[in-house]
Amino acid sequence: MFAPYQLIRAARVALDLRQDELSERAGVSTRAVRQIENGYPVARSTMEQVQGALEEMGVTFVRGGKGYGPGMRLPTSIVARQKFNPC
């Protein structure tokens, strides 16, 4: 399953990565990451590399079902180190 572009962007932000950092980890151009995150079509192999890089960092993309759309899960280690400052 390929994650929707919104989840790719959300996963990158949740991991606190810049687009160039993700592109380096995925072995693709920063332009390719930008295209994916803006919903533009890219080669299947490019999408596999970017999504694969996020998955290697612990992100799990979840299919939708029973009235819910697709989503993602983050490893506990990432969530625990994030700073949350409620307003």
PEJO-V869573 format. One record per residue. N is the residue number from 0. RES is the residue in one letter. SS is DSSP state (helix for helix, strand for strand, loop for the rest). PHI is phi as a letter, one per 30 degrees, with the letter a starting at -180 (NA if undefined). D_CENTER is the distance of its C-alpha to the mean C-alpha in Angstrom with 2 decimals. Layout:
n:res:ss:phi:d_center
N:RES:SS:PHI:D_CENTER
N:RES:SS:PHI:D_CENTER
This chain:
n:res:ss:phi:d_center
0:M:loop:NA:13.02
1:F:loop:c:10.49
2:A:loop:d:7.96
3:P:loop:d:9.11
4:Y:helix:e:8.01
5:Q:helix:d:8.17
6:L:helix:d:5.60
7:I:helix:d:3.01
8:R:helix:d:5.19
9:A:helix:d:5.82
10:A:helix:d:3.48
11:R:helix:d:4.61
12:V:helix:d:7.73
13:A:helix:d:8.24
14:L:loop:d:8.35
15:D:loop:i:10.65
16:L:loop:c:9.73
17:R:loop:d:11.28
18:Q:helix:e:10.37
19:D:helix:d:13.18
20:E:helix:d:12.12
21:L:helix:d:8.87
22:S:helix:d:11.23
23:E:helix:d:13.80
24:R:helix:d:12.02
25:A:helix:d:11.04
26:G:loop:i:14.54
27:V:loop:b:14.02
28:S:loop:d:15.27
29:T:helix:d:13.84
30:R:helix:e:15.22
31:A:helix:d:13.13
32:V:helix:d:9.82
33:R:helix:e:11.83
34:Q:helix:d:13.04
35:I:helix:e:9.89
36:E:helix:d:8.85
37:N:loop:c:12.53
38:G:loop:i:12.89
39:Y:loop:d:15.13
40:P:loop:d:15.77
41:V:loop:b:14.99
42:A:loop:d:16.47
43:R:helix:e:15.36
44:S:helix:d:15.36
45:T:helix:d:13.03
46:M:helix:d:10.40
47:E:helix:d:11.24
48:Q:helix:d:11.00
49:V:helix:d:7.56
50:Q:helix:d:6.18
51:G:helix:d:9.03
52:A:helix:d:8.40
53:L:helix:d:5.40
54:E:helix:d:7.95
55:E:helix:d:10.68
56:M:loop:d:9.71
57:G:loop:j:10.20
58:V:loop:d:7.35
59:T:strand:c:9.18
60:F:strand:c:8.48
61:V:strand:c:11.89
62:R:loop:d:14.13
63:G:loop:d:16.16
64:G:strand:l:19.87
65:K:loop:h:23.09
66:G:loop:i:22.43
67:Y:strand:c:18.81
68:G:loop:d:15.77
69:P:loop:d:12.58
70:G:strand:a:10.52
71:M:strand:b:8.60
72:R:strand:b:10.40
73:L:loop:c:10.23
74:P:loop:d:13.02
75:T:helix:e:16.15
76:S:helix:d:16.51
77:I:helix:d:13.57
78:V:helix:d:14.77
79:A:helix:d:18.32
80:R:helix:d:18.04
81:Q:loop:d:16.60
82:K:loop:c:19.46
83:F:loop:c:20.16
84:N:loop:c:22.94
85:P:loop:d:24.15
86:C:loop:d:26.33
